[in-house]
Amino acid sequence: MALKLEMQGQTYGPFINEYTERDVMLFALGCGAACDGKTDLDYVYEKNLKVLPMFAAIQIVDAEVTKTIDYGFEWGGSLHWGFDLHIHQPLPRHPGKLSTKVLLKGLFDRGEGRGCLAQHIGETFDEAGTKLFTNESWDCALYDGGFGGPKAPRDIVEMPERAPDFEIEQAIPLNQALIYRLSGDDHPQHVDWEYAREFGHPKPNLHGVSTAGVACRHIIQAMFPGEPERLTRFKTRLTKSLYPGSTVKTQIWKWDDNCIHFRMVDANDPEMVYLNFGLVEWN
């Protein structure tokens, strides 16, 4: 199927998402919160409920948005490539309605056999019209390169050569992808073994936002524990598929007073990098 290049520059939506405290808690569980029954309970317990900031990301990567902005790519080769999330106002924990408009800003050619990169920019507002967050999200369609489009702009966050200031390790539960998909990303590559193998995966992989949500929790735990509402920016690239059952390590470097750089590696093989070029800012 040929790419629908004419969809570039068009804005879609608004996409309406009504959420409850249960949705907030389910999302956090899908990002590995409290997998030991005690760590990060504030994300999953209504007594002092906190919203994991990565919840903002699902507003432009759920099934409805993806199927609406179908620019003609091969679904089986679709992977989340990265995102740059700016939080202008923390999401209230109480039930509410969110409205998101998404711009398909551009399609970029990585070449035959390497895929197409799609840049989406979503803006999300609450019921009063207040802008809560802006999400620049990138997808890679592995089987749709070589169409003659422009190359994506270079955008690299420097990774320090010294040892990390903090490292947090966690085993990814075998059912984490099954939990996370209930938050709205129901792509079969995360649950269907036969489908995953058809498209080059040894088994179903973990969603990109779930992977990033694990790192987000680790960074908050290290830098401003118990205050996720302070996070204002989360940026990263997804550089390798993560499979449930793996053990990961988030490596964190202090950069400025209110900024860190990070990456996530395999705890048993640090050369295997799942998230790279990561940056987090807070107030």
Buried (B, 14 or more C-beta within 10 A) or exposed (E): EEBBBEBBEEBBBBBEBEBEEEBBBBBBBBBBBBBEEEEBBBBBBEEEBBBBBBBBBBBBBBEEBBEEBEBBBBBBBBBBBBBBBBBBBBBEBEEBEBBBBBBBBBBBBBEEEBBBBBBBBBBBBBEEEEEBBBBBBBBBBBBBBBBEBEEBEEEEBEBEEEEBBBBBEBBBBEEBBBBBBEBBBEBBBBEEEEBBEEBEBEBBBBBBBBBBBBBBBBBBBBBBEEEBBBBBBBBBBBBBBBBBEBEBBBBBBBBEEBBBBBBBBBBEEEEBBBBBBBBBBBE
